[in-house]
């Protein structure tokens, strides 16, 4: 991992304590077995695509809540940037929102590979998705400077073909999901997809946690899981073959570091 001389050496908990949370509103398409983590942590996987507005909304306004009250300490978080992309011949693929999405999916895959620690790659992905959320994604390279990161390793990952290999790996993983994903964001807790209730993921995480440390942050989420019959008929999601709906009104400002 290459950082500038002004490397931001902070923990995710401290970093996210500085965030001003936003409150805005999923994109759609064979088997992966999820095993309980020996650490006692809850497995949380997010299958998404970079330019789906609902994926960006989930990252910026919902997933970030993991870092409040140290809930991230009970979660093993996995990000899979592929979504509804389609494989073509000769290991090529098309992305639902066009070439720019293929670029950013690959860049985010490279970030996960280059900076495998969550507190290294998540701030970068959060920054990029914040720009997507604001309809400013062409400015994504500004995230390197904002976070004090050196772009060289990501550029090398992308240009060398490693990024493409990573995307093909994520394609295989996404296509192997059972049940198959129907849209993105597709959120899976301990191997179980949350379907339309994905924004309520913290309730599933807290109810699935069987560790000995009780976290104050889980108090409000325990026993608040929707019953199947209560799910909305049409999920707020990016579905395969449909253009995403426009964002709702943005109700907060940029974070202090952006």
N, C-alpha and C positions, 0 to 999 in steps of 0.2 A: 504494500500500500504506500502510495506516494502522497505526502502532504507538503504544503508550503511551510515556510518558517513560522507562519502564524497559525499552525495547526490548532484546531479546536479540540482540546483534550477534555471533553466533558462526558459525563455519563448521560444515558438517555433520560434517566429520571430528572436530572437537573436541567437538561436541554429542553424537555417538554414542559417543565414547570414555568418556562418563560413564554410559552405559547399562548396566544389569545385564540381560543377555540372558535370555529365558525359553526354555523348551523344551516346547511343547505338541504339534495335527493338522490338500475342494473342494466349488460350487452350479451345475446345467446348463441349456441352452436347450431383396449377397453376392458385390466382391472387392477386397481391399487388397493392393497390391504394396509390399513393403519393399525399399528399395534400400540398399546398403552406404553407411555414413556416410563422407563425405569426410574427416572428422576422424580416421578410423581407429578411432573408438570402436565398441563393439558395441551394436546396437540391442536394447533390452529393453523389452517392453511387457507390462503387467499388466492384463488385463481381469477385473474383479471387481465385486462388489456389497457395499455397506457392512455389511449385517447378516448376511451369510453367515459363520458362525463359522470356516470354513476359509479364507476370504479374510482375515479378521482375524488368524487364526493365522499365515498366510503373511507378512503385512505385519509383524507384531510379532516373529516368531521366525525368519524366513528372509530376507525382503527387507532387513531391517536389517543383515544381514551384509555388504552392499555397502560399508558405511561403516567396516568394519574393514580395516586395512592399505591404505586408500585405493583399494579396488577400484572405487569410484564414479568414479574418474578415467578409467576406460577404458569407461564405460557411458553411453549416452544413454537415460535412463529415462523411460518414458511411462506414466502411470496413466490408466485409462479406467473410471470408475465407472458402469457400466450393468448388466453381468452378464446375468441371465436375465429382466430386465424385459420386458414385452410391450407393444407399441404397440396402441392402440385407435383409435377414430375421432376425428376433429377434433384431432389432435396430442395426444391424451391417452395415458397409459400406466399400467400396473399393475406393481407390483414384487413379486418372489417372496415377500418377507417382510413385505409390507404397506405401509401409508402411511408408517410411520416410516422404512422403508428408502428410499422415494422421497424423503423429506425429506433424509436424510443423503447419499444419492447426489448430490442437487442441491447441498447445502451443500459437499460435497467438490469437485464440479465448479466451483462458484463460487470456492472457495479456489484451485484450479489456475489459473483465469482471472484472479483478482484479484492473486494473488501468483505470477506465472509462474516465478520462479526456484525451482529445486528446494529450495534451502536455506530458502526461505520457506514453501512449501506442504506439503512433506513432513512437517516436525515437527507441523503441525496435523493432517494426516491420520493420522499415526502416533498422536497423542494420542487422536483419536476412535476409531480402531480398537483401541487398547489398552483403552478403556472397553467397546467391543463385546466384546472378548475376555474381559473380566471380568464380563460381563452387567450393566454399569452404563451402557449407552449413553444412557439418559435424561439423564445428567449431561454430555452432550457439550459444552454451552455453557461448562462450566468450563475447557475448553481455551483459550479466549480469555485468561482471567486467568492460567492457568498459563504461557502463552507470551508474555504481555505484548502481546497483539494487540487491536486495536480491531475490534469485531464489526460496525460500521456498514456497511462496504462489502459484507460477505457478506450482511447482511440486505437491503441495497438490491438486490444481484444476485438474490437469491431472490424478493423481492416485486415486482420490476420485470418479471419474466418472462424476464430474461436467463438465469437458471438453467435454466428449462425449455428454452430454445433450445439451451443447451449440452448438456443431456441428450439432446435429439433428435439433435444432432450425434453424440454418443457412441453413440446407438442405431444410427444409420446406419453408423458405423464398425465397431461390433461385428457387426452383421448382414451386413456386407460381407466378413467374414473368410473366407478360403479356405485350408485347409478350415474349415468352420464350427466355432465353438466348441461344445463338448459339455457343459461344466460350468464352474464357476468355483471357485477362481482358474484362469484360462486364461493361461498364460505363454508368450510368444513371443520367441525369440532370433533376431535377424537374419532375421525372416520365417518361422521354423520353429517350430511349436507343440511344446511339450515333453510334452504329454499327461500321463500319470500320473507322469512323472519330474520334475514341476515343482519339487519341493522341492530337487532337485539342480541348480537353474538355474545356480549359480556354476560348475559344471564346464563347462556349455555356453558360458557367457560367456568363461571363461578359454581354452577350446579354440578359440573363434571369434576371439579377439583376435589380430591380426597386426601390432600396433604394435611399435615398437623398444624401448620401455621394458618391461623385465621386472619384474613385481611379485612380491614375496615371497609376498603373499597368495594367488597363483594356484598355488603349488607343490603344495599338497595336493589341488587340484581337477583338475589336468591328467590327461587320459586316464582319467577315472573315469565316463564316460558309460555308462548302461545300454544293453545291446543290446535290440532290440525284443522279443525273446522273453523277456526277464527282467522285463518290466513286470508289475505286479500286475493281476489281473483286474478288480478293482473299485477305482477311484481314490478317494482320500480327498478328497471334493469335495461341493459343493452341486449337486445335479442338478435339472434342471427338473421340477417336479411333485412333488418330495419335500421334506419338512421336514428341515432339517439335524439331524444327530446331535448329542448333547450333547458339550460339550468334555471332554477328559481333564483330569486333575488338574493344576492350575496349580503349577509347580515353582519359582517365584521371586517376588520382591517387586516392588512398583512402583519405577520409576526415581526417582532422587533429586529430580528436578524436578517430580514429580507428587504 
